[in-house]
Amino acid sequence: MAEINDKKRQKMENTQKKKRKRKHGEGGKEERNGNNEEAAKRSDETQAKSNPKKKMKNVSPYGNYKHYYGYRIGPGAEKEEDPRIKVFKKEWFEGKDCLDIGCNSGIITIQIAKKYNCESILGIDIDSGLIEEAFWYLRKFVKMESDGKKNTNGSNVKVVQDVNGSGESATKSSSAGADNGSRHNSSGERNLSDIVSFRQENFVRSRLPVKQYDTILCLSVTKWIHLNWGDDGLITAFSKIWRLLRPGGVFILEPQPWNSYEKNRKVSETTARNYHDIKYRPDFFREMLLDKIGFRRVEDLTSELSGTKTGFNRSIFAYYK
C-alpha cells in the first residue's frame, strides 16, 4: 500500500512538472518556484516608484501578517486561549514531538505546549521577523509561568508561617520558588523553553530533515503556499508532511476557502499569476490527501469549533497516517 501511494505521489509531482515545463518553459518554472521572494520585492519597489508620495501599504505576500493573533483572537492574544485548541485532542500532543508549519508569532505553538505538555514542538515560518517575535513571546510566557509559580509558592510560605511560626520552613519554600524560575526546578519539571523552539524556514523549498514527528499542524497556511508556489508547491508540501510523520501520526489541517484566494491574489505578481493556474482547489484537498498522498482516514473537527471571530470560521481536519 505504501509503495502504491509513493508511486501516486511521484506521478502527481512529475505530471505537474511536465505541464509547467510545456506551458512556461524551464525559465518560467525557475522564476515561479525559485524566485518568489524577489518577485514580491520587485512588485513593492514598482509600486513605490510609480507613486512615491503615496504611503506604502504593508504587504504580506506569504500571509506573514504582523499582529495576526490580535486580529484573530483580540487584544492580549497571548492571554486568551486560541479557540482552535479546544477541538484538539490531548493524545495528539502529550509526550509527542510536534511541528507547526507557518507558526507566525508562535502564540498557538506555545499555547499547545503549555496546555498539552508536548515532548517537543518546533514552530517554523518563512518570515525571520516573526520568528524573532515568537522567541520574544516565548520568553514572555516563561516569565509569566515562573511568576505564577513564585506567587503560588509565596502563598504556601505564608500558610507554613501562620501554622508553625517556623522561619526555617519559610526559607525552604522560598528557595523552591527561586528554583522554579530556572530552566529546571528541583523536581526535574521542564519549563516552556525546554519544549518550544522556533526556526526560520521556507518549508516548500527546504530539505527534508531527518527527524520525524508525531503531530504536524498547518493552520491557515495552504493558501499562501498555493498562491506563491502553485499546485506543484502544494503537492510538495503535502508529500513532505506525509514523509515527516511517523506511522500513526496526525496531520492537523486548516485550509482557507477558495473565496479567500481571490481576496489575496494580487499581493504580488507571483500570486496573481499562480492564482489563474491553480487546478487543485481546497475542496479537492481531501481526495488528494487520502487517495494520492496516502493518509488512511480523516476526521472533521469543524462542528466542535466555536468562539472564532468573523472571517475565521474555517474547517479543521485531522488526517491520520
N, C-alpha and C positions, 0 to 999 in steps of 0.2 A: 504493500500500500504506500509506504513512504517513498519507494522507488518510483512508483507511478506519479505521485504528486510532485516529486522533483522534476520529472520529465515534463509535466504540465507547466510548472513554473518556468522552466527553461524555455519551453516552446513559446509561452506568452512573451517572455523577455526578448527572444530572438525575433518574433513576429513584429513587435513594436519597433525594434531597431531597424529592421528592413524597411518598414513603412516610412520611418523618419528619414532614412538614408535616401530612398527614392524621391521623397517629396521635397526635401530641403538640401540634400547633398551633405557631404561629410562636414563641410564648413559650418552649415546651419546647425547641424547636430551638436558640434562642439560649442557653438555660441549658446545654444539653448540649455545644454546640460552642464557646461563648464564655466560660463562667464555671466551668470545671472546677477551676481553681486555688482559687477562692473556695469552691466546694462541698467540696473536700477540707479546706480550712481550717476551715470550719464544722463538719464532721464531727469533727475533732480537738477543737474547743472544746466540742462537746456531750459527748464522752467525758469530758473533764476536769471539766465541771460536774456530771455525773451521779455521779462518784466522785472527789472532789477529793483524797482521801488516797491513791488508787492512783497509782503511778508511771506516767507516760505512756510508752507504747511508742513508739519512733522509727518512725513510719510513712513509707513511701516510695511515695506513690501513682503516681509516674511511673517506678518502677524505679530511682530515683536513690539507690541504696544507698551508704552510706559504707563504705569498705574493701571494695568489691566485688571487686577483684582479689585481695585477701587470701583471700576465700572461694574464688574461682575457681582461683587459682594456688597460693596459700600465702603464708606469711610472706616478706617481702623480695621481693614480686612484681616489683618493678622490675628485679631482678637475674636473674629467671628468664624465659626466653622463653615467651610465651603459646603453647600447643600449636597453636592455630588458625593461627598464622603459617606453620607447616610445610606446610600444604596450599595456601598462596597461591603464585602464580606471579610470578617476578621481573618479567616483561614487563608485568604489570598496574600496577606501581608505579615502576619505574626511569625517571627522567626525566619522570614523569607528574604531572599535577595531580589530587589526590585529596581526597575528602570523607568524613569519618567521622561518621555521624549517631548521636547518643546516645553520645558518647565517654566518659561518666563522668569518671574522674580522668585520662584521657588516656594511660594506660600503653601500651596496644596501639597507639595512634596514634603515639606516639614510637618504639616498637619497630619499627614498619613503616618509618618514615622512616630510622631508623638502619640497618636491615638492607638496605633496597632503594634507598636514596638517591633518594627522590621529588624531583621538581622543587618541589612544594609539597604540604602536606597540612594541611587545616583540620579540627579537631575541634569539633563543636557539641554542646551539651547544654542542656536546659531549666533545670538547677539551677546558679545562679550560684556557689554554694559549691563545687560540683565543678569548675567552670571555674577558680576560684582555686587549687584543689588541683592541677589539671592544669598550670597555669603553674609551681607550686612544683616538681612533678616534672620539668618541662622544664628548669628551672634546675639541678636536681639531676643530670639526665642530662648536661647541657652541662658541668657541673663534673667529673663522673666521666670524661667523654670527654677533657676538657682535661688532667686529672691523668694519665690514661693515656698521652697523647701526651708529656707532660713527662717521665714516667718512662722512656718509650722513648728520648727524646732524651738523657736523663741517662745511659742505658746507652751510647749512641753516643759521648757525650763521653768516657767512661772508656776506651773502646776506642781512640779517637784519641790520648788522652794516653799510654796504655800503649805504643802502637806508635811514635808520633812524638815523644812528650815535648814536644809543642807546646802552649804556653799559648794561642797565638793561635787555633788550631783549636778548642780547648775553648770559648773565648769566643764564636766564631761559632755553634757548636752550641747553646750555652745561649741565645743571642739568638733562634735559630729556635724553641726551645721556648717562649719567652715569647710569641712571635707566635701560637702555636697556641692560646693562651688567649683571644686577642682574637676579634672577630666574624669576621674573615677572616684567614688566615695569609698569608705571603709568596707562597705558590704559588697563591693565589686559592681555596683549598679552603673550602667552606662548612661551618659547624657546624650543629647541630640547630636552633638558634634562628633560623637563616635559612630553614629548611624548614618547621618546625612552627608552627602558630598555633592559638589556641582562641577560641571566641566563645559567649556565652550566647545561646541561640535556641530558640524553640518552632518546630520545623520544620514542623509541620502548619499553623500559623497565620501563619507569616512570609511575606513577599512573595517571589516568585521572583526570585533575584538574576540579574544579567546574566551573570556568569561561569559557564562550563561546566566539567565535569570529565571526566577520562578513566576514573576509577575511583571508585565510591561504595560505602561499606560501611554496612551496617545490621545490626549484630550483637546479637542478643538484645534487640531494641527493639520489634519489631512488636506483641508482646503488650500493651505499655504504651500504644502508640498506639491499638490496638484497644479496650482497656478504657476509655480516657479519652475517645476521640472516635468510637468505634463504627465501623461499616462505612464511613461517609462519610469519617472521618478516615484510615482505611487506604487507601481509594481515592485520596484527595487526596495522601497521602504517596507512593504508588507512581507516580502520574501526574507529580508534581513531580520525582521521581528520574529518570524517563524523559526529561523535558524538560531536566533539568540535565546529562544525559550527552551527550558528543559522539558522533557516529556511530562505531560500532565500540567504544564504551565498555563497561565491565563493571560490573555491579551485584552485589556480594557480599552475600548474604542468609543470615542465621542466624535462622530463625523459631523461637519457642518452641512446643512442642507444646500441643494443646488442654488436656490434663490440668493443665498448669501455670496455665492461666487460672483454673481452678476454685479453685486454692490461693490466688490473689491477688484474687479477685473482690470481696472485702469490705474492701479497703483504704480505700475511700471510698464515699459514697453514689452518686457518678457511676459508678464502676467496677461496683458491684453492679447498677445499673440497666442499663448498657450490656451487661453480660455476658449477660443474658437476651434481649437484642435482636439479638445477633450472628448473622448468617446465613452470612457467608463465613468458615468455619473455616480453619485453616492448611493442611489438605490440599487446599484449593481455590486456594491462592496460585499454584501453578504454572500452572494453567489461566488464572487471571486475568491473570498477568503476560505469558503468551505470546499468548493469544487476544484479550484485551481491551486491555491496556496497550500491547503492540506489540513486546515483545522477540522476537528472531529464534530464539534457542535457549537451552538451559540445560545446564549441566554440574554433575553431582552430585559433590561433593568428599568426601562423608561417609566413604566406605570408606577413604580415605587418612588420616583423622584418628585420632590415638592420643595417649594420655597425658593425657586430660581427667579431671577429678575427677568422682566420682559425683554425679549430678544435673545435670551439664552436658554430657552426651552428646547433643548436638544436631546436626541435619543442617545442612550448609552447601552453598549452591548459588551458582553463578556464572551470571548471566543476561547475555547479550550483546545489545547494541543493534544 
